[in-house]
Amino acid sequence: MADLYPVAGAKIHIGGVTATQSTDFAESDFTGETWTEIDGWETMGSAGDSAEIISTKLINRGRVVKQKGTRDAGDMQNNFAIIPSDAGQTALLAAEKTTDNYAFKIVYDDMPSGGTSATTQYFVGLVTGAQEQGGGADTVRMLQSTIAINSNIVTVAAA
């Protein structure tokens, strides 16, 4: 089994409207979801938790004491080659026009030889941006999309 896998071959999907919840999501929360692949994925943005820092300036210590605060899974910025007939891009553009959270799924191309599934990540987020992006004469028209992740990221390891 390889230790390193390329991003090439990964696929991103959009699901339906999904409400946030007060507890972390689990794989089972995404069972029964209808997924539509978003074609033309050219650049994958970053996603994953980081903690806010709570800083307290203590006069008697002459020191700032830092603690971890709330967690934020970030804003994932993805680029897509514009494919006007793609159902996934159409769904992404429609999602940007709403205030709803949507389910997302990323499937990596790392299924082991003889395996049954690849590494899969699930999360819920708001599509907060869907902007056309130009470039030079020798580039295709691009769609830059931002997903404000509003949940934990559920990672299911390849099997």
C-alpha positions as CSV (number, residue, x, y, z in Angstrom):
1,M,0.0,0.0,0.0
2,A,1.3,3.4,-0.9
3,D,1.9,6.0,1.8
4,L,1.3,9.0,-0.4
5,Y,-1.7,9.6,-2.7
6,P,-2.2,12.4,-5.2
7,V,-5.1,14.8,-5.1
8,A,-5.8,13.9,-8.7
9,G,-8.7,11.6,-9.0
10,A,-10.6,13.1,-6.0
11,K,-14.2,14.0,-6.5
12,I,-16.4,16.5,-4.8
13,H,-20.2,16.2,-4.5
14,I,-23.0,18.4,-3.3
15,G,-26.0,17.0,-1.5
16,G,-29.3,18.5,-0.4
17,V,-30.1,21.1,2.2
18,T,-28.9,19.9,5.6
19,A,-29.6,21.6,8.9
20,T,-26.7,22.1,11.3
21,Q,-26.9,20.4,14.7
22,S,-25.6,21.0,18.2
23,T,-23.4,17.9,18.2
24,D,-20.8,16.6,15.7
25,F,-22.0,14.8,12.6
26,A,-21.3,11.1,12.1
27,E,-21.2,9.1,8.9
28,S,-24.7,7.8,9.5
29,D,-26.1,11.4,9.3
30,F,-25.3,11.4,5.6
31,T,-26.9,8.0,4.8
32,G,-29.6,8.3,2.2
33,E,-28.3,11.6,0.9
34,T,-28.5,12.1,-2.9
35,W,-25.2,13.2,-4.2
36,T,-24.3,15.2,-7.4
37,E,-20.7,15.3,-8.5
38,I,-19.4,18.8,-9.3
39,D,-17.4,18.4,-12.5
40,G,-14.4,20.4,-13.6
41,W,-12.7,20.5,-10.1
42,E,-9.4,22.2,-10.8
43,T,-8.1,23.3,-7.4
44,M,-9.0,21.9,-4.0
45,G,-9.2,24.4,-1.1
46,S,-8.2,23.7,2.4
47,A,-10.6,22.5,5.1
48,G,-10.2,21.3,8.6
49,D,-10.5,22.4,12.2
50,S,-8.5,25.1,14.0
51,A,-9.2,26.6,17.4
52,E,-9.8,30.2,18.1
53,I,-7.4,31.6,20.7
54,I,-8.7,33.0,24.0
55,S,-6.1,35.5,25.2
56,T,-6.2,36.8,28.8
57,K,-3.7,39.5,29.8
58,L,-2.8,38.8,33.4
59,I,-1.4,42.0,35.1
60,N,0.2,40.2,38.0
61,R,2.0,37.7,35.7
62,G,3.0,40.2,33.0
63,R,2.0,37.5,30.6
64,V,-0.7,36.7,28.1
65,V,-2.3,33.3,28.9
66,K,-3.7,31.5,25.9
67,Q,-6.4,28.9,25.7
68,K,-8.2,27.1,23.0
69,G,-11.7,28.3,22.2
70,T,-14.3,27.4,19.7
71,R,-13.4,25.3,16.7
72,D,-13.8,26.4,13.1
73,A,-13.5,24.1,10.1
74,G,-12.7,27.0,7.8
75,D,-13.8,28.3,4.4
76,M,-12.9,26.0,1.5
77,Q,-12.1,27.8,-1.7
78,N,-12.4,25.6,-4.8
79,N,-11.8,26.4,-8.4
80,F,-13.7,24.7,-11.2
81,A,-13.4,24.9,-15.0
82,I,-16.8,26.2,-16.0
83,I,-18.9,23.5,-17.6
84,P,-22.3,25.1,-18.2
85,S,-24.2,21.8,-18.7
86,D,-22.9,20.2,-15.4
87,A,-25.6,19.4,-12.9
88,G,-23.2,19.8,-10.0
89,Q,-22.1,23.3,-11.0
90,T,-25.7,24.2,-11.5
91,A,-26.5,22.9,-8.0
92,L,-23.5,24.8,-6.5
93,L,-24.6,28.1,-8.2
94,A,-28.2,27.5,-6.9
95,A,-26.9,26.9,-3.4
96,E,-25.0,30.2,-3.4
97,K,-28.3,32.0,-3.9
98,T,-29.8,30.6,-0.7
99,T,-29.1,30.9,3.1
100,D,-29.2,27.2,3.5
101,N,-26.5,24.7,4.5
102,Y,-25.8,21.9,2.1
103,A,-24.2,18.5,2.6
104,F,-20.8,17.9,0.8
105,K,-18.8,14.8,0.2
106,I,-15.2,14.4,-1.0
107,V,-14.1,10.9,-2.2
108,Y,-10.3,10.5,-2.7
109,D,-8.7,8.1,-5.2
110,D,-7.0,5.9,-2.6
111,M,-9.0,2.7,-2.5
112,P,-6.5,-0.1,-1.6
113,S,-6.0,-2.9,-4.1
114,G,-8.8,-5.3,-3.5
115,G,-10.5,-2.8,-1.2
116,T,-14.1,-1.8,-1.0
117,S,-14.0,2.0,-0.5
118,A,-11.8,5.0,-0.8
119,T,-11.3,7.7,2.0
120,T,-14.4,9.8,2.1
121,Q,-15.1,13.0,3.9
122,Y,-18.5,14.5,4.7
123,F,-19.4,18.0,6.0
124,V,-22.1,20.6,6.0
125,G,-21.6,24.2,4.8
126,L,-22.9,27.4,3.2
127,V,-21.9,28.2,-0.3
128,T,-21.0,31.8,0.2
129,G,-19.3,32.6,-3.1
130,A,-19.6,31.5,-6.7
131,Q,-17.6,33.9,-8.9
132,E,-16.4,33.6,-12.4
133,Q,-12.7,34.1,-12.6
134,G,-10.8,35.2,-15.7
135,G,-7.2,34.6,-16.6
136,G,-4.8,34.8,-19.5
137,A,-5.5,34.0,-23.1
138,D,-4.5,30.4,-22.7
139,T,-6.7,29.6,-19.7
140,V,-10.3,28.4,-19.5
141,R,-13.0,30.4,-17.7
142,M,-13.1,29.3,-14.1
143,L,-15.7,29.3,-11.3
144,Q,-14.3,30.1,-7.8
145,S,-16.5,28.8,-5.1
146,T,-16.3,29.3,-1.3
147,I,-17.9,26.8,1.1
148,A,-18.1,28.1,4.7
149,I,-18.0,24.8,6.6
150,N,-20.5,24.8,9.4
151,S,-19.8,21.3,10.9
152,N,-17.1,18.9,11.8
153,I,-15.5,17.0,9.0
154,V,-16.3,13.3,9.1
155,T,-13.5,11.2,7.7
156,V,-14.2,7.6,6.8
157,A,-10.9,5.8,6.1
158,A,-10.4,3.7,3.0
159,A,-11.2,0.0,3.5
